[in-house]
């Protein structure tokens, strides 16, 4: 029997309230949970976020479901700690994001008209600036991994017009940066080589954006492909890897490549 929309909402609300009740119990009765602080939970939260990311990359819905619960637990945990301090509770956090979403989607909750996703993003950044943000880049966390940070900075500055007009101009910039790196590659100036190599990466990330490619996702796919193929070499090597020639390992690499191309979902 199908449930109604209202019944579905009640089920979701009931599950969330159940989690809040369990969190209350844990903070009151469990020695481990009672000891936790924002600082002690921080690294665990980062770990859970990466586990969710792994599940998403693996397209494993069961794992995604589980990891969402783990991340949600951490959010409730932080809110519970804040409530104990008397500074805010989970309702304040939820209402604050609701108000933010309503304000930053005037094309849904107001009379603004948008034509496409790009205009939605542009409006979002303009509204943030009107709220008192000092910089378009103020919302990019300094602790983000460098590749993700570069992508997000490029995305955000593009929303205020700091953007190449044509992707071929972006590719020309990639080639220019590669040429500049080659000029210093054989020198002893390590700082300059690092800087020029960074320029190549930054330009490639920008070009990926123009092609609709998320560079972090693209690199992670290659990482996973490399891992599978190298593990195939390890599993099929007739002697320890240190005793094999590069040619022998390369032969196994090519066999791995053929096998995984025949069964791409493995």
Secondary structure as UniProt FT lines:
FT   HELIX           5..29
FT   HELIX           31..35
FT   HELIX           38..57
FT   TURN            58..59
FT   HELIX           61..85
FT   HELIX           90..103
FT   HELIX           106..109
FT   HELIX           117..130
FT   TURN            131..132
FT   HELIX           136..139
FT   TURN            142..143
FT   HELIX           146..158
FT   TURN            159..161
FT   HELIX           167..184
FT   TURN            185..186
FT   HELIX           190..210
FT   TURN            211..212
FT   HELIX           215..236
FT   HELIX           241..243
FT   HELIX           246..262
FT   TURN            263..265
//
